Each structure stands twice: as structure tokens, then as C-alpha cells.
Amino acid sequence: MQTSSAQPSQQDRPAAGGGRSHFAAGAKIKGDLTVPGLIELLGELDGTVQADAIVIEAAGTVTGDLKADSITIKGRFEGRINGGAVKLLSGAKVSGEISYSSLNIESGAEVNSSCTRTG
């Protein structure tokens, strides 16, 4: 059983000058988001997300493209990931293409993706 503290990990913290954005559970959007800092996604999004750090929480569902230095997925994702450090946590359901500089897949994550290391 994993526990998490209230403090975000270093990887999940926004870059200097960036903020923290929250896309609430129950929210739905079709389109593209460009966000400075960290974005936490709990709703449903169909489109492209670009940020310094992206976290798809367990309640979140994203279809489209992700681009960030840090990407953590606990929920559902289908599409293309272009990330630096990519973490797929237990319970994540991911399909599509993953480009990464580092990749961590926890036991319990469901991954049906092609993976390509970059840099």
C-alpha cells in the first residue's frame, strides 16, 4: 500500500515563476491548454496539454497530447506523451506513444504503448 504526503514531490513542483493550476473533477473541456508551472487534472480533457509539470490524478481522463518536463499519471490517458521524467503510477491506464528521458512504471499500471527514450 502506498501513501503520499501532502507535500508534492520535487518532480511535481512547478518551475520557478510557474504556478499551480487545478482542473477539477467533473469538469470537461475539448481544446488545448498551455499552463506555466504545474497542472493537476482530475476532469476529462480532449486535446493538448503543455506545462512544466502535468499530473493526471486517479479521477482524471485525458485523450490527446501531453508535453512537459515532468508527467505523472495516476488516471487514464490515451494519445502521445512527450516528456522528460514520466511516471506511470499504480492504477494508471495508458495507451499510445511515450517519448521520455526517464520512465518509471509502477506495478499495477496498465500500459499499452510504444516507448521511445530521447536525449
KAGIJO-V741915 format. One record per backbone hydrogen bond with DSSP energy under -0.5 kcal/mol. NH is the residue of the N-H (numbers start at 1). CO is the residue of the C=O. If there is no record, write none. Layout:
# KAGIJO-V741915
NH_CO + NH_CO
This chain:
# KAGIJO-V741915
12_9 + 13_9 + 13_10 + 18_15 + 19_36 + 21_38 + 23_40 + 24_22 + 27_24 + 29_44 + 31_29 + 31_46 + 33_48 + 35_50 + 38_19 + 39_53 + 40_21 + 41_39 + 41_55 + 42_23 + 42_40 + 43_23 + 44_27 + 45_61 + 46_29 + 47_45 + 47_63 + 49_65 + 50_33 + 51_67 + 52_35 + 52_37 + 53_37 + 54_70 + 55_39 + 56_72 + 57_41 + 57_55 + 60_57 + 61_43 + 62_76 + 63_45 + 64_78 + 65_47 + 66_80 + 67_49 + 68_82 + 69_52 + 70_52 + 71_85 + 72_54 + 73_87 + 74_56 + 75_56 + 76_60 + 77_93 + 78_62 + 79_95 + 80_64 + 81_97 + 82_66 + 83_99 + 84_68 + 85_69 + 86_84 + 86_102 + 87_71 + 88_104 + 89_73 + 89_87 + 91_108 + 92_89 + 93_75 + 94_110 + 95_77 + 96_112 + 97_79 + 98_114 + 99_81 + 100_116 + 101_84 + 102_84 + 104_86 + 106_88 + 106_104 + 109_106 + 110_92 + 111_109 + 112_94 + 114_96 + 116_98 + 118_100
